[in-house]
Amino acid sequence: TKELLKELTDLLKHQAVQGNRNMASTVALTLTHLVHKACIDETSSVYDFPAKAYGRFCDQKSPVITRELIPFLAEKLAAAEETDINKMITYINALGNLGHDGAALHLLRAIEGRPSRHPHPRSVAVYQLVKAANTNPALYRPVIMALIENVAEAEEVRMAAITVLPYTRPH
């Protein structure tokens, strides 16, 4: 329900959860996976949840997702220290799990090198574009092609872009 979605988002934001690295990553990744399945993915939200009996309780435009969850995850990603690769990867994966265009915007920032120029979190951000690219291939195809064609780009990031390319349905 909407209330449960709000409560789980509040749980993620809670100090006790954020104070424990393992708990924060577990809650963030599990919650975003659940939100994708229940609200954003058109197939699973109808067939795996009781939408036919009760109607859909959320979609990708739900305020809890767009005004609370995505901004919180983006804030945590931006606040991560450049040396804290694990924290960056946790929040990059959480944003990617959503498969939401609003979350993909923050993934694109991570690919650009904010908060880190290190190639590993940037390549993970490219891999996490798969869900968003699958639903809106024309929007992400130029970004992926630009990464592939940029010879000055890190090899790890370019390889990730090549892996994501088929999801953009190139000509």
C-alpha positions, 0 to 999 in steps of 0.5 A: 500500500501507499502507507507501507511504501512511505513507511519503508522509505522512512525506515531507510532514512532512519538514523539507526539504519543509516548508522549501520553500513550493512543495514543501510545497503540492505534496506536501500537495495531491497526497497528499490528492488521492491519499488521497481517491481511493485510500482515502475515495471508495468508487467510485474506491478500488474501480475505479481501484485494484487492490482486486479483486485485492489487497483494499483497503489503506486506508479512511477509518478508516485510522490513517495518515489519522486519527492522522497526516495529518489532525492534521498538516494541522490543526496546520499550518493552526492554526499559520499566521499570520493574514497568511499567507493563502496558507499557510492556503489550501494547508492548507484545500485539503489538508483539503478534498481528503480529503473526510473528516469528521475533516478537515471538522471543521477546515474548520468551525473555519476557517469560524468564523474560526480562524485568520483572520477574513479572508473569503477563506480562510473562503470557500475552507473553505466550498467545500472542504466539497463532498466531505464534504457530498456524502457526508453532506448532513444533517450539513452542511446546517444549517451551510450554511443558517446561513451563507446566512441570516446577513446579518452574514456576509461576502458572499464566505462567503455566496456560497460557502455558496450554491454548496455548498448543492446538495451538501447536497440541501436539501428 
